[in-house]
Amino acid sequence: MKILVCISVTPDTTSKITFKNDNTEFNAEGVQYIINPYDEWYALVKALEIKEQTGGTVTVIHMGPPAHDVMIRKALAIGADDAIRINSIADSSLQLAKNIVAHAKDFDIIFLGKETLDYQSSEVGAMVAELLDLPFISYASRLSFNEGTATVYRDIEGGVEVIEIKPAFVISASKGMAEQRIPNMKGIMTAKSKPLQVVEPISEVEQIKYLSYQLPPAKKGVTMIDANHAEELISILHEKEKLF
């Protein structure tokens, strides 16, 4: 089984987000980055579990600058066999998908997390599948293999959908797909010698331009109400109801 796992890098949820150049550019100064949890905890670990069951290889692919190599090495320490870094920063989901597809031929399964913590667009998986003309299963919460056929469970409104599919396909992983793995010392040491191939991005004119960014409105403070004054709570709830 030959598996490709697409990993992205996102700001840690505790990082303070600011913008620069008149709010036209994200300010990365002082921001702590991590591997997107849906990519690391669920997509990558499930790919490794399949490899352990069926044999084969797991390759991770990422589009980003050299500073992200440390996160890629973490994915190798967790258990991936090799890695590809596309040496650029994507300006859109489509640009990212096209660059992934340029290196995604001949894989049996292509894994992604269901979304990234920063943009939460859930777009790249569907785009990769479309460009490769492969089936796409989104928001998968369980996957098992039996005699070359994958059984996939995905959460839908009011229930669970069960799908049987044979490789090749693209799949986005959500919570429940696997359990987080922590790199051990052996994994960290071997990751230093695993192949990390750096490639240049494909040449293409970008069709999206970001005009500006803005932070969401600040959350209001909590209103404390004495337990003996229920009528005050009722009055507040009535006022809020009029707003909707």
C-alpha positions as CSV (number, residue, x, y, z in Angstrom):
1,M,0.0,0.0,0.0
2,K,1.4,3.3,-1.1
3,I,0.0,6.2,1.0
4,L,0.4,10.0,0.7
5,V,-0.5,12.2,3.7
6,C,-0.9,15.9,3.1
7,I,0.1,17.9,6.2
8,S,-0.3,21.6,6.8
9,V,1.1,23.9,9.4
10,T,-1.1,26.2,11.5
11,P,-0.6,28.7,14.3
12,D,-0.9,27.3,17.8
13,T,-4.3,28.1,19.2
14,T,-2.7,30.1,22.0
15,S,-0.8,32.4,19.6
16,K,-1.8,36.1,19.4
17,I,-3.0,36.8,15.8
18,T,-2.1,40.2,14.3
19,F,-1.8,41.7,10.8
20,K,0.6,44.1,9.1
21,N,1.0,46.3,6.0
22,D,-2.4,47.9,6.6
23,N,-4.0,44.6,7.4
24,T,-3.1,43.1,4.1
25,E,-0.7,40.5,5.4
26,F,-0.6,38.0,8.3
27,N,2.1,38.9,10.9
28,A,4.0,35.7,11.6
29,E,6.4,37.3,14.0
30,G,6.4,35.5,17.4
31,V,3.7,33.0,16.2
32,Q,4.2,29.4,17.3
33,Y,3.4,26.9,14.6
34,I,2.3,23.3,14.9
35,I,1.2,20.5,12.5
36,N,-2.5,20.9,11.9
37,P,-4.0,18.4,14.4
38,Y,-6.4,16.8,12.0
39,D,-3.5,16.0,9.7
40,E,-1.2,14.8,12.4
41,W,-3.5,13.0,14.9
42,Y,-5.9,11.4,12.5
43,A,-4.7,11.4,8.8
44,L,-1.1,10.6,9.5
45,V,-1.6,8.1,12.3
46,K,-4.4,6.2,10.4
47,A,-2.0,6.0,7.4
48,L,0.6,4.5,9.6
49,E,-1.9,2.0,11.0
50,I,-2.8,0.9,7.5
51,K,0.9,0.5,6.6
52,E,1.4,-1.7,9.7
53,Q,-1.5,-3.8,8.7
54,T,-0.9,-4.2,5.0
55,G,2.7,-3.1,4.4
56,G,3.9,-0.4,2.1
57,T,5.1,3.2,2.6
58,V,3.8,6.5,3.9
59,T,5.0,9.7,2.4
60,V,4.1,13.1,3.7
61,I,3.8,16.2,1.5
62,H,3.8,19.8,2.6
63,M,3.9,23.2,0.9
64,G,5.8,25.8,2.9
65,P,9.1,27.5,3.6
66,P,12.3,25.9,5.0
67,A,11.3,27.0,8.5
68,H,8.6,24.3,8.4
69,D,11.1,21.5,8.0
70,V,11.1,20.9,11.8
71,M,7.4,20.1,11.6
72,I,7.9,17.8,8.7
73,R,10.7,16.0,10.6
74,K,8.2,15.5,13.4
75,A,5.9,13.7,11.0
76,L,8.9,11.5,10.0
77,A,9.6,10.9,13.7
78,I,6.0,9.7,14.2
79,G,6.6,7.1,11.5
80,A,6.4,8.4,7.9
81,D,9.0,7.0,5.6
82,D,9.9,10.0,3.6
83,A,8.7,13.6,2.8
84,I,8.3,16.1,0.1
85,R,8.3,19.9,0.7
86,I,7.1,22.2,-2.0
87,N,9.2,25.3,-1.5
88,S,6.6,28.0,-1.6
89,I,3.6,29.4,0.3
90,A,0.2,28.7,-1.2
91,D,-2.1,31.7,-1.7
92,S,-5.2,29.6,-2.2
93,S,-6.7,26.2,-1.7
94,L,-6.6,25.6,-5.5
95,Q,-3.0,26.5,-5.8
96,L,-2.1,24.2,-3.0
97,A,-4.2,21.3,-4.5
98,K,-2.5,21.7,-7.9
99,N,0.9,21.6,-6.3
100,I,0.0,18.5,-4.3
101,V,-1.4,16.8,-7.4
102,A,1.9,17.4,-9.3
103,H,3.5,14.9,-6.8
104,A,0.5,12.7,-6.0
105,K,0.4,10.2,-8.9
106,D,0.4,6.5,-8.3
107,F,-0.6,6.5,-4.6
108,D,-3.3,4.1,-3.4
109,I,-4.7,6.4,-0.7
110,I,-4.2,10.2,-0.3
111,F,-5.0,11.4,3.3
112,L,-5.8,14.8,4.5
113,G,-7.2,16.2,7.7
114,K,-10.9,17.3,7.4
115,E,-9.8,21.0,7.7
116,T,-7.1,23.3,9.1
117,L,-7.5,25.2,12.3
118,D,-6.8,28.5,10.7
119,Y,-8.9,28.7,7.5
120,Q,-11.3,25.8,8.2
121,S,-12.3,25.7,4.5
122,S,-12.3,21.9,3.9
123,E,-11.6,22.6,0.2
124,V,-8.2,21.0,-0.6
125,G,-9.3,17.3,-0.4
126,A,-12.1,17.7,-2.9
127,M,-9.9,19.6,-5.2
128,V,-7.1,17.0,-5.1
129,A,-9.6,14.3,-5.8
130,E,-11.2,16.2,-8.7
131,L,-7.8,17.0,-10.3
132,L,-6.7,13.3,-10.0
133,D,-10.2,12.0,-11.1
134,L,-10.4,9.9,-7.9
135,P,-13.3,9.2,-5.5
136,F,-13.4,11.5,-2.5
137,I,-14.7,10.6,1.0
138,S,-14.9,13.6,3.4
139,Y,-15.2,13.8,7.2
140,A,-14.3,10.1,7.7
141,S,-14.3,9.0,11.3
142,R,-13.4,5.3,11.0
143,L,-11.6,3.2,8.3
144,S,-10.7,-0.5,8.2
145,F,-9.2,-2.8,5.5
146,N,-10.2,-6.3,4.6
147,E,-8.8,-8.2,1.6
148,G,-8.0,-5.0,-0.3
149,T,-11.4,-3.2,0.3
150,A,-11.7,-0.3,2.7
151,T,-14.8,0.2,4.9
152,V,-15.2,3.8,5.8
153,Y,-17.6,5.4,8.3
154,R,-18.4,9.1,8.0
155,D,-20.7,11.1,10.2
156,I,-23.7,12.7,8.5
157,E,-26.6,14.7,9.8
158,G,-28.7,12.3,11.9
159,G,-26.6,9.2,11.5
160,V,-23.5,7.5,10.1
161,E,-22.8,6.6,6.4
162,V,-20.9,3.4,5.7
163,I,-19.0,3.2,2.4
164,E,-17.0,0.3,0.9
165,I,-14.3,1.4,-1.6
166,K,-11.2,0.0,-3.2
167,P,-8.0,2.1,-3.8
168,A,-7.2,4.5,-5.2
169,F,-9.1,7.3,-3.4
170,V,-8.8,10.5,-1.5
171,I,-10.1,10.8,2.1
172,S,-10.3,13.5,4.7
173,A,-10.0,12.4,8.4
174,S,-12.0,13.7,11.3
175,K,-12.0,13.0,15.0
176,G,-12.2,9.3,15.8
177,M,-10.1,8.1,12.8
178,A,-7.1,7.3,15.0
179,E,-5.4,8.1,18.4
180,Q,-2.6,10.6,18.6
181,R,1.0,9.2,18.6
182,I,3.9,10.9,20.4
183,P,7.3,10.5,18.7
184,N,9.7,8.3,20.8
185,M,13.4,8.8,21.0
186,K,14.1,6.2,18.3
187,G,11.7,7.9,15.9
188,I,13.3,11.3,16.6
189,M,16.8,9.9,15.8
190,T,15.8,8.0,12.7
191,A,13.8,11.0,11.4
192,K,17.1,12.9,10.9
193,S,18.2,10.5,8.2
194,K,14.9,10.0,6.4
195,P,14.6,11.5,2.9
196,L,13.1,15.0,2.7
197,Q,12.9,16.1,-0.9
198,V,12.5,19.8,-1.6
199,V,10.9,20.7,-4.9
200,E,10.0,24.0,-6.5
201,P,6.3,24.9,-7.1
202,I,4.6,24.5,-10.4
203,S,4.4,27.8,-12.4
204,E,0.9,29.2,-12.4
205,V,-0.8,32.6,-12.3
206,E,-2.7,33.0,-9.1
207,Q,-6.3,34.1,-9.5
208,I,-6.9,35.2,-5.9
209,K,-5.7,38.3,-4.2
210,Y,-6.4,39.0,-0.5
211,L,-7.5,42.7,0.0
212,S,-7.5,42.8,3.8
213,Y,-7.8,40.8,7.0
214,Q,-9.6,41.6,10.2
215,L,-10.0,40.1,13.6
216,P,-13.5,39.0,14.9
217,P,-15.2,41.3,17.4
218,A,-14.0,40.9,20.9
219,K,-16.1,38.7,23.1
220,K,-18.1,40.5,25.8
221,G,-17.6,39.8,29.4
222,V,-19.8,37.4,31.4
223,T,-22.8,38.9,33.1
224,M,-23.2,37.6,36.7
225,I,-26.7,37.3,38.1
226,D,-27.6,36.6,41.7
227,A,-29.3,33.2,42.1
228,N,-32.1,34.9,44.0
229,H,-33.0,37.3,41.1
230,A,-34.3,35.0,38.4
231,E,-36.5,37.7,37.0
232,E,-33.3,39.6,35.9
233,L,-32.2,36.6,33.9
234,I,-35.6,36.2,32.3
235,S,-35.6,39.9,31.3
236,I,-32.1,39.6,29.7
237,L,-33.1,36.5,27.7
238,H,-36.3,38.2,26.4
239,E,-34.1,41.2,25.2
240,K,-31.7,38.8,23.4
241,E,-34.5,36.9,21.7
242,K,-35.7,40.2,20.1
243,L,-32.3,40.4,18.3
244,F,-32.9,37.2,16.3
